[in-house]
Amino acid sequence: MTIIVVPRERFSVSVRVLEALYERTRYPFSLVYVDGGSPRSTRSQLEAASRRYGFSLIRRDRYLTPNQARNLALRQVRTKYVVSLDNDVLVTPGWLDTLIRSAEDTGAAVVGPVTCIGEPEGEVIHSAGGVAHVAEWGTRRQFVHQNHHEYSRLEDLRPLLSRRETEMVEFHCMLIRTAVLARIGTLDEQILNDPHHVDFCMTVRAAGGAIYLEPAAVVTQLAPPPVPWSDLPFFLQRWNGPATRRSLEHFRRKWRLPEDDPSIAAFSQWLVDRRRLAFGRLHWMVQAAVGWRAGTWIERVCLVPLEAAVSGAAFYALRPRGPHDRSQA
């Protein structure tokens, strides 16, 4: 059994999540950890942890897209199953045993847990499976996408959740049968941020693989806000406007969707709003200082262009590979 951990949007929670992974996972596993461009303090802690626990650490001195990082790690996987885990996701005891058992029982190509979001852990659902497909009405094609039970309380829904086939689970935590990767090939690196999980699940299903939700396994993504200053450069690169537009345009063309697809437009707006989490404190301070009306005007005239300029200038997909990329075991 192999677990790969890849950077999502921040580095500041990486070590906490890594320690929890080892404390809460009893099923034997090997770990391939991808560290792309983390700050010096995080890099040093990860290097120390790799020596202590004996996992493989792949270090890149530049930021990586999620699929770039996963493809790097997947080259080292030789086991029947692999779990892709984001570096900001806390697991719970028994999670890995449960996902493997679910895959064995169902023959699924992909199994995902219930993913909660924020702290305290395991309270608010972010995703419990979902819908992800292209609907057709005559010659009209439309992208249909929705997380199931988003923002519901897990305690309220737990009795109603059961193992079932679903169209989509998220890359926050996803168990994959490696045989399916041999059929579909490497992950699509033209998708620079989202919808990477949607594209992967649609590709798996198009290749005949089944996807299951396993609600007996629960994980929690430690999502922002806040975004510490040390995480700001990576966060802005992860959610920058050019990457969003390029990713969604590639996804649209790949799945033969019309230019005016409403779900693509909604996805684009969600990604723009995500980027603005980095400046949430600054927005609040401006409005608190000058009032809502004046604050809104200042944001529109000053802050929004600043966000776009900083984010666009950080477009990592246009950056060349650094001379010091390296791997270490």
N, C-alpha and C positions, 0 to 999 in steps of 0.2 A: 504494500500500500504506500502510495506517495502523495504527499501534500505539497503543493506549490503555493507560495505566498508572493503576491505582487503589489506594488504601490498603487493606491487608488487616487487620493487627492491631498493627503497630508502625510507627514512623517512623525509628528509629535507623539502619536499614540502607538507607534510601531513596537517599541520594546515592551510596553504593557501588554499588548495583544500577543506578542510572541511568548512571553512568560506564561500567560494564561493558557495558551495552546498546549504547552508542555505540562502544566499543572493539571489540566482538565481532560487530557486525552490519554486513555490507558491502552487503546488498541495499538499494536505495533505499527510504526510508520517511519518512512524516511522523509526528510524535508529538503526541498530545494527553495531557497529564499532569494528573490530578486530585489536588489537594492539599486534603484536608478536615481543618482544625483542627490541623495539625502545629505543634510547638513553634517558637518564634521562630528558633532557630538553623537548623533544617531548612528553614523557610520562606525564610530569606534565601539559603541555599545553592541551593534550587530556583529562586528568582528569578534568581540569578546564572547558573545553568546554562541557564535558558530564554533569556537574552540571548546566551549564548555559542553555544548550539547552534541557536537559532531555533525552538524548539518552542512549541506553544500550552500555556499553563499556566492551568488553571481553579482558582481559589482559593476555598475556602469557609472561613469562620471557625468552623464547627461540624463535628463529626464526621459522617461519612456512612456509611450502610450500603453494602456492596459494589454492590448493584444500583442504588442511587441514584447512586453515582459513575459506574457504567458508562453509565447512561442519559444523564447529563450529557454525557459524552464522545461517545457515539454520535450525538448530534445534530450533531456537526461532521464526521462521517465521510461521504465521498462516493466512496470507492474500492470496488473489487470485493471486496476482502478487508479484514478488520480482525482484529487480534490483541488479545485482552484479556490483560493481563499484570499480576500483582500486584506491588506495590512492594517485595516481599521475595524476588523470584525472579531468580536469576542465569542468563543464557542462555549458550550455548556457540557458538563460531564455526560458521557455516553453518546455524544453527538455522532462520532465517527462510526462506532459499532452499529448505530441505528441506520445510518445512511447505507452502509454496506449491506446490512441485512435486507433493507428495502430493495436494493438493486438485485440481490440474489433471489429474493422472493418473486419479483415482478419481471426480471429480465430487462429492466429499463436501461436505456442508453445513458440517461441523465437522471439524477435524483437531486432535489433541492430541499432544504429545511424551510421552516417558517423563519423569515428574517424580520427581526424587530429593529427598531431604530431609536437611538438616543438612550439616555440614562434616566432612571434606573433600568438595568438590563431586563429584557424579556417582558416589557409591559405594553408597548405600542407596536402594532404590526406595520411593517413597511411593505411586505409582500408575502402572500401565501399562495404561490402559483399565480397564474394570470392568463390572459388572452393575448395572442400574437399571431396574426395571420393576415393574408390578403383576401378580402372578400371581392366577389365578382358579381356584377349585375349587367348582364349582356356584355358589352365591350368596356364597361366601366370597372376599373379596379380601385380599391380603397384599402388602405392600411388600417387594421383594427388592433388596438393595443390597450390593455388595462391591467393593472395589478389587482389581484383579488384581496379584499378586506383591508385595503390601505387605510391607516390611521385608526383602525379598530383596536380595542383593548384585547390582548391575548387571553386574559382571564375570562372574558365574557364569551369568547368564541371557541376556546379550547374544546369544550364538550361536543361542538358541532363539526370540528375538523377531523378528517380521516384521510388515510392514504388514498390517493387517487391520481389518475392520469390528468395532466394539465398541458397547456400549450407552451408554458414558459416558466422558468425559474431564473433567478438572478445570479450573476457572477460574484456577488458578495461571498457566497458559499455554494459550490456546485460540485457534486460528485459526477465524474464522467467515466464511462467504460472506455478504455483506451482503444478498443477495437473500432469504435465509431470514428475516432480521430484518424485511423488508418484509411477509412472510407472517404471522409470529407476533406482531408488534408489540413494544412495549417490554418490558424485563425486569420481572419481577414484584417490585415494591417492598414487597409485603406479606410477603415472605420477608426478614427483617431480618438474619439471619446465615446459617447453613446450614439446609436443604440447597439453596442457590441453584444450584449447578452441576448437581445431580441434577434439579431441577425444569426447568432450561433444556434439558438433554439429552433428558429425557422429552418435553418440548414440541416440540423439533425433530423427534424421531422420530415423534411423533403427527402432525406436519404433512408427513410423507413424506421428511424429510431423513436422509441417511446420516451416521454418525459414524465416523471412522477414527482408529486409533492409528498414529502414525508413529515407530517406535523409532529411526530414524536421527537424530532430533532429541532432544536431552536438555537439560533444565533442572533447576535445583536450588532448592528453597525453603529460605531461611535461617530455619528455624523455631526458636522458643524451646523450652526456656529457654536463657539467662536472659531475663527481661523487665526492662530497665532502668527505674529509677524514672521517668524522663522519659516512658516509654511506658505506664506503668501506667494512667493515666486512659483512654486510648484502648483499651487491651487489655481492660479491664473493661467498657467500653461495648460492645465488639465481641462479647463472650461473656457478656453478662449474662443472668441467669435469666429475667426477663420477656420479653426478646427471643427467647430460645430457645423458651419455651413458646408464644408468639404465632406464631412462624415455623412451628413444627412443627404446631400446630393448624390454621393456614391451609393448609399443605401436605397434611395429612391430609384435610381437607374438600375441597380442590381435586381430589384424586385419589380421593375417595370410599373412604377406608380406614376400617376399624373403629377404635373408640376404644382397643381393647386390642391394636393391631397390635404385635407384638414387635420388629420392626425400628425402628419409630418410638421405642419405649422405649429400645432400644439406642443409637439416634442421640442421644436426649436425654441419656443418661448420658455419652456421649462428649463432648458439648458442655459438660456440667457439669465433667467432668474437665479439659477444655481450659482453662476459666477458672481452675482451681486451679494451673495452671502459674505464674501470676503470684505465687503465695505459696509456691512450692516451697522457696525458700531459708529463709523464715520457718518452714515446717513442719520442715525439717531442723534448724534451730537449736533449736527447742523440744524436739524429741525427743533431740537431742544433750545438752541441758542437764538434762533431768529423766528421760530414759529413755523407752522405747517405750510402756509401759503408761500412765504418767502423761501423756506427751506426747499420746497418742491421746485421752485424756479431755479435756485442755485444748483440743485442736483441736476436738473435738465440741462442747464447751460454749462456747468463746470464738471460735476462729478461723473456723469454718464459718459461724456467724451473722454475723461481721464481714464475711466475703467476700460473703455474700448481701446484706447491707445496703448495702455500698459499691457492689456491682455493680448491684443493683436501683435504687439512687438515681441511677445514671448512665444510666438507660434513654433512649438518645438518640432513640428513636422518638417519645417524648412531648415532646421539646424543640421549641420554635418555631424558625423560621428566624431567623438572626441578622441584624442590620441592616447588616452590613458584607460580606455575600456579594458576591463580585466575580469577574470573569474578566479575564485579561490574556493578550496574545499576545507 
